[in-house]
Amino acid sequence: MLRSKTFLKKTRTGGVMKIVREHYLRDDIGCGASGCAECGAAHGGPALEPRPQDQASSLWPRPHYLLPDTNVLLHQIDVLEDPAIRNVIVLQTVLQEVRNRSAPVYKRIRDVTNNQEKHFYTFTNEHHRETYVEQEQGENANDRNDRAIRVAAKWYNEHLKKMSAENQLQVIFITNDRKNKEKAVEEGIPAFTCEEYIKSLTANPELIDRLACLSEEGNEIESGKIIFTEHLPLSKLQQGIKSGIYLQGTFRASRENYLEATVWIYGDTEENKEIIVQGLKHLNRAIHEDVVAVELLPKSQWVAPSSVVLQDEGQLEDDVDKEEERAHMLKTAINEKMLKPTGRVVGIIKRNWRPYCGMLSKSDIKESRRHLFTPADKRIPRIRIETRQASVLEGRRIIVAIDGWPRNSRYPNGHFVRNLGDVGEKETETEVLLLEHDVPHQPFSQAVLSFLPKMPWSITENDMKNREDLRHLCVCSVDPPGCTDIDDALHCRELTNGNLEVGVHIADVSHFIRPGNALDQESARRGTTVYLCEKRIDMVPELLSSNLCSLRCDVDRLAFSCIWEMNHSAEILKTRFTKSVINSKASLTYAEAQMRIDSATMNDDITISLRGLNKLAKILKKRRIEKGALTLSSPEVRFHMDSETHDPIDLQTKELRETNSMVEEFMLLANISVAKKIHEEFSEHALLRKHPAPPPSNYEILVKAAKSKNLEIKTDTAKSLADSLDRAESPAFPYLNTLLRILATRCMMQAVYFCSGMDSDFHHYGLASPIYTHFTSPIRRYADIIVHRLLAVAIGADCTYPELTDKHKLADICKNLNFRHKMAQYAQRASVAFHTQLFFKNKGIVSEEAYILFVRKNAIVVLIPKYGLEGTVFFEEKDKPKPQLIYDDETPSLKVEGTIFHVFDKVKVKIMLDSSNLQHQKIRMALVEPQIPGISIPNEISNMDINEPEEKRRKLEK
Amino acid sequence: MAGLELLSDQGYRVDGRRAGELRKIQARMGVFAQADGSAYIEQGNTKALAVVYGPHEIRGSRSRALPDRALVNCQYSSATFSTGERKRRPHGDRKSCEMGLQLRQTFEAAILTQLHPRSQIDIYVQPLRGVVSLQVLQADGGTYAACVNAATLAVLDAGIPMRDFVCACSAGFVDGTALADLSHVEEAAGGPQLALALLPASGQIALLEMDARLHEDHLEWVLEAAAQAARDVHTLLDRVVRQHVHEASILLGD
């Protein structure tokens, strides 16, 4: 059965341990080429095409396979991922090295290997009898691996010769190591560098731009002048950190000033938590988010954070001295007290580079192939790339990856990855905001799709195991109009004993997504469905989200039901969970459901059921509010889209009906019931959601603002806050209450997922519930899928798996989910902001009424209720005389040239689009009323040049 | 640095085996002339030596004698050089005692003890370099299994009647796949680990031991993998026994 030879690998560490490992060599490992008679299709299914076509290389016109070495794989993964590159042999030696050196690249390689169309094959050369090589005396591990790769390449060439002599199929070895290449050629293996090969692909010239520029020749051209000090090696850094000479932290570049950054030091030392790094030389090539080691400068060199806005404008590359001058400029006007610990970067512990979105700033020299790229994120330095398609890429949004930053270069070197499209195009901008918020939005891979159920799908005998048939119940769903991913449905009926039976039925997504497979991993990675203004980025493939899992009417669907027996005063007598099959009788919108409840003439089953639900929901809501649940408010708006151009033509604030809160109420109830159940069953590893109470200082702004209107807001408990918000009404000012609620929302903390075994505080502040989780939207949230699995195991309806009961893995999942949720929120806001811009671009300049939300030292933040739009009105402008500003922190109010602005004051503002910076277009507001000479602008269309240079503007996002 | 990948995407384990494959097994019977039965086995790098005395009269306290069956006395000691680190373990330490008890349980189930009432069978342990002993000379995972397999051969060599061979094998569970015959690297990775001693002809389990958490849904697969591996071990041991008998009969000159 086992034809093997035993080898012994011996390694000695510390001279004490002797490790002896067996290493079996096999002769049943296939070469991966289909149609190879010798290997047969024995193992893993062949991945390489027998006759690779379409790779017309001028260097090697005959058909061939590629065999890259480790460094090529690590650095040129962008090229290898291109659909034009196919039939690649990835050796196990190479794969293992990649795995040890870069986890992200390893993952990408595995994805590519899993893609059937790419024809990548992993050859287990270390266990093949003829390709295994032993480390020789005096040979280091790297040399041994290089030799192993060459031996494998040689073996392949001989093997393929045997397979079909007339085919002349050969393996081409791709390496960037000159010595290795020479040796390979000596041994008769055709070898090229990656650059040579890619350049020879005449059919795909665009691939050249994607090459990472690592070739040594490229760097030699640059001036030999060294700008930066050398980074210290990791071993020295670690020593230094241990002995306290250096500090380790995350590098955070400043948005406003490219010559300044702060480093957040790890650990809990109170002092030196935040270290300022100023000046190009001290920044020493660190890039935003890198983990760096810094050395503290002596106190005499400490500086204060500058308040100057500096943008990197220089096109001249080596103008470093001038830049230093600018840096000196920062240091003027020092106040002794404001001095902060200052340091310089001595080494990089871990780079956290990712591909960046941005635009090309074309070089002034027409024929130049080197251009600078300006990332959309202002914290990232400009990147020098080499491209021949500069004229094509100009005015487009592109993605660029950084390859390295040599000591003698002012800018990092990078390469072009992808063209997203024209600036201002809706698709392009959506793509950009998805990428910048790290929202995974690629189409689902083949591997993921392969785990979908085959269509046509129907419920089988097997599915009915452990499942209750609830198709006879009169279930219906209530959702916003146009909703295709319906994940909840409800029913209510009277039992013979006079009590009511209420059921919440949730789509049984965990039935389709089995733990651990590619589909599950992908959903876990995505974490949540992201809803943008005109687009939805699904967490699960559409077949599930809009069809098999969507609880549409008149079809049988699998569900997970939570059924309560309640009395007429909405007290829960019994709770029961079961997997079920339901058949929804109607998919209603909130408006339709409301209409049914209200119209006296309708008395069918659905309507009666809805009325019952509505009645109970009202009682539940009342009880919840009595307990201290908060009703908060946020100015939510929806865009009316033009059906043809998909441009926003109007805005509409969300309407709230009784039915909205009816559905919400039962979802809350289901979530709480499920949370109790899973926590009871799995006290150590239940996935729950908590909402911590905000620290009292958060409320200051709300209390002060209310005080200015002679209202009192109590914030000691959630209950008193809710009550005082209810009481805070002003007959003359009906919108005041909403404004207060909006402000209160801003005071809140983020709600987060957590694992019950890792935390002791479960309280949900906003809902005033001691325990809470997410159960009701498994189609769009991954947390719900985990909760479904936990609940299914708790009631014995499904089997468990090891990861489910591993609290550290669960904590990791929670961490990712919290991150994804936050990013999804930011992406949503960015999408709304972009559509608001589009809207006002079409609408021109308008004047609207607004209320002041916050008062700042030099500006006011206003909210326009009509559009739910928030903006800042500045009173200081760059080239205008500074108005007299008096800021009062207590009230809070701002006196501008004699006019006082209080929070909640009504003003009139003009809204316009500022497109002075193509990359960062934004909405701009200017004051119209009350009129302040020299500051407000007349109500008529002003001839003010809105394209004047932008000034410093702080985002007021919380 | 990423941890060890116990099972690659291509389905190979760290040492090149597939999930269900055993390590290389070599065994010899009758390695000591002065004992009643003896055997030596190598399972990969795990080497074990088993020696059997008996059945003979009860030694020591007579009160230990059982009226209806033989007393099986098992002792285990590991050689100081058998693990990566040299450590002196006085015999009678907790680990050895436990292993001895497990072996005893296993063999009480397999040997037809009722044929030899009031006597004693020793599958037993002496300190290092003792002649009459069952020693693990080198441990590379699956110590218990190697001991059982060696002892089976030694008992057979001694001519003590047994119900069947006792074949043992370990199995683990990694990434949803059951791995048979764990090596030291795989054991050290910390996953669940199961030891099974099987009477292959009847399929009865003589001993089953596991000391990590494994969900019951997966137990069946792991158990099946271990059982299949034990049956494979049986095939090999059977061949060794037949070879030994064949050689012996030639020597006797028939």
Interface residues (C-beta under 8 A of the other chain):
Chain A: M1 L2 S4 T6 V16 M17 K18 I19 V20 R21 E22 H23 Y24 L25 R26 H43 G44 Q92 Q96 R99 N100 A103 Y106 R110 T113 T122 T124 E126 H127 G516 C799 T800 Y801 P802 T805
Chain B: M1 A2 E5 S8 D9 Q10 G11 Y12 V14 D15 G16 R17 E21 L22 R23 K24 G44 N45 G84 E85 Q138 D140 F173 D175 G176 S183 V185 R213 L214 H215 D217 H218 D232
